[in-house]
Amino acid sequence: MKFIDLSVNREEMFSMGIEALSGQHYVSFPVSLGVVDYEEFYAIDRATFERFEQDLPAALALVTRARRLLIIQPGSHRGSAI
């Protein structure tokens, strides 16, 4: 997978872009595990991506929810959203 960030919000610490091989749009944010930091990626459709480009509060609302809620609960060493 090759993630290409098309929009980066440094203040709120998230980015949006497209995965080059599949064409899937995404929103991502950093997570800290203590010993290692990584990014989590969440799939969004093209219409949502285009709306988020124009509506930062809507994008931030999704990122905030994603930071708090998970469909599959993490293992004990998953880390926490930054």
N, C-alpha and C positions, 0 to 999 in steps of 0.2 A: 504494500500500500504506500502511496505517495500523497501526503496531505499538503495542499497548497493553500496557505492562508491568504485570503483576499481582503480581509478586514481585520485589523487588530485594535482592540481597545485596551490600552495599557493601564488606564486608570481603574477600570473594573476587572481587569485581568481575564479577558476572554478573547477568542478569535473566531472568525467564521471563514469558511472556504469551501474548497471542492477537493474530493479525492480523485486524483488524476486518472487512475485506471478504470474506475467504475462510473465516474461522473456524479457520485453521490455528494450532495451538499452536507455540510456539518457545522456544528458549533462545538468549540472545545474550551477547556479551561485547565489550569495547572492543579495538580494534587501533590501534596507532600506526604511522604511515608516516613519522614524522619531521616532515614539513611539515603533515600533517593527521592527525587521529584520526577513526575511524569505528567502527561496530558491525558485527559479523558475526552473522547470524541462522541458526540451524539448526532445521529442522522436527522436531518431536516429536509423537507422537500424544497424544490426550487422556488415555489411561490412564497413559502415562509422565509427563505433566504432573502429574496428580493424585498419582502416587507420589512425584515429586520434591518436591511441596509438603510432604509428610510426612517425606521422607527426604533431608535436605540432603546427607549424604555421597554418596548415589547421584547426585544432581544435580551435585555438585562433581566426581565422577569423570568424568562425561560431558564437562563443561566442560574439564577437564584434558586428556582425550583429544583433544577437538576442537581445543584450542590446539596440540597436537603433531602431529596427523595430518590430512592432507587427501586427498580422493579425487582431485581435480584439482590438480596442482602449480601454485603461484603463479608469476606472472611475476616478473621481477627487482625490481619496485617495489611488491610487494604489501604489505609491512610485516610487523610481528610482533605477536603477541598480547601484550597488557599483562598 
